[in-house]
Amino acid sequence: MRIQIRIFLAAFVILSLAYRVLAAAEDEFAKANQAYGEARYGEAAAGYQELVRSGNWNATLFYNLGNAQYRLGNFGQAILNYERALALDPRHPEADANLRLARDEARALELKKNWIERYAAVGTVKQWSIAAAAGFWLALFMVVIPTRKRSAASIFLVGLGVVVCGVSVFAIATLESGPSGKALAIVTGKNVTARIATADSAQTVLVLPAGSEITLLSERGDWIYAELPNDQHGWIPASAAERVRM
């Protein structure tokens, strides 16, 4: 009995702390929204950024932060946060529209995407994972279900489950390891120069406007080696870009 009471009290304390954390986050979000509505964009951006640092992530938060940064003229940060919003919710129409607007205004460069990457981008890793699990369990259920003779319908469902599972796993792998996956980064500095070596005096490969996409390949000290939008490669300062996926 005492053990049950202790478990109940511990659960109550944990739930109370979680509620307070959520309430505090909602209060900070409301304050940042109010600052944005009153055109105090710097204060709003700081409030949203604090919520990002606390780990309270959602697509709306990154979208709002992107809007605040856009108002401040920080196009690199705006594009970065619109990309983060879309990474969490690919069907966020406002983030997609504002991303296009910010890219046009900043003249940001984009990496080329093939048809496989475009197909994978129609869903998130979580959505593809659910589809993969559904396909797997459908195929497994149809295989283990007791029957004397398999009908054409059951064979079709097994095949369908296998195909759905396989396609979903391939999409997950593309999203995680492809150019638009964990290595995707956004140039946040203005007119960042990509060079052939890790030195400010090295030959220039390409000048990257703020908001341009790159794929991180390796790091060396304060420099990162990246795939560039013109199908070339170069070194840029590590402080001049941030990964989309945190």
C-alpha positions, 0 to 999 in steps of 0.5 A: 500500500505504501509503495502504491502511495509513493508511486502515486505521489511521484506521478503527481509531482511529475505531472505537476512539473510537466504542467508548469513547464507547459504553462510557462512555455505557453506564456512565453509564446504568448508574450512573443506573439504580442511583441510581434503584433506590436512590431517589436520584432527583435523582442519577439525573435528573442522570445521565440529563440528562447523557446527553441533553446528550451526544446519546445519545438513545433512548426508554428514556433519556427514559422513565427521565428522565421517571420520575426527574422524576416521583419528584421531583415535577417533573411538567412535566419528567416529561411533557416526557420521556415525550413525547420517548420517545413521539416516538422510539417511539410504541409505548412502552406504559410511556411512554404509561401514565406520561404519562397518569398524570402528566397526570392528577396535574398536571391538564395541559391537552392540545391538541385533535387532529383525525383526521388528526393521530391517524392520522399519530401511529401511526408516526414520521417514520422509519417513514413515510419507509420506507413512502414509499420502499417505495411509490415504488420499487414504483410505479417498478419496476412502471412500468419493467418491460418488458411488452407488455401491463400486467395488472390486477395490475400496474396495481393495484400501481402504484396501490398504490405511489402511494397508499402513497407519497402517504399517507406523505408527507402523514403526514410533513408532518403530523408535521413541521409540524402541532400535534404536530410540531416546534412542539409544546412542554410547559409546564415551569413551574408554573401559567404565565400566558399573557397577551395581550401581552409584559408581566407586567401584561398581561391573562391569557388562561389559566393553564397547569398544568405539563405542558400542551401548547402550539404555538409560533408565534413568539418575541419576546425572552424571550417566546414566542407560542403556541397554547393548549389552549383554542383561544386564543393568548397570550404566555408566558415562554420559560423556562417551556416546552421543545420536545418535539423537540430 
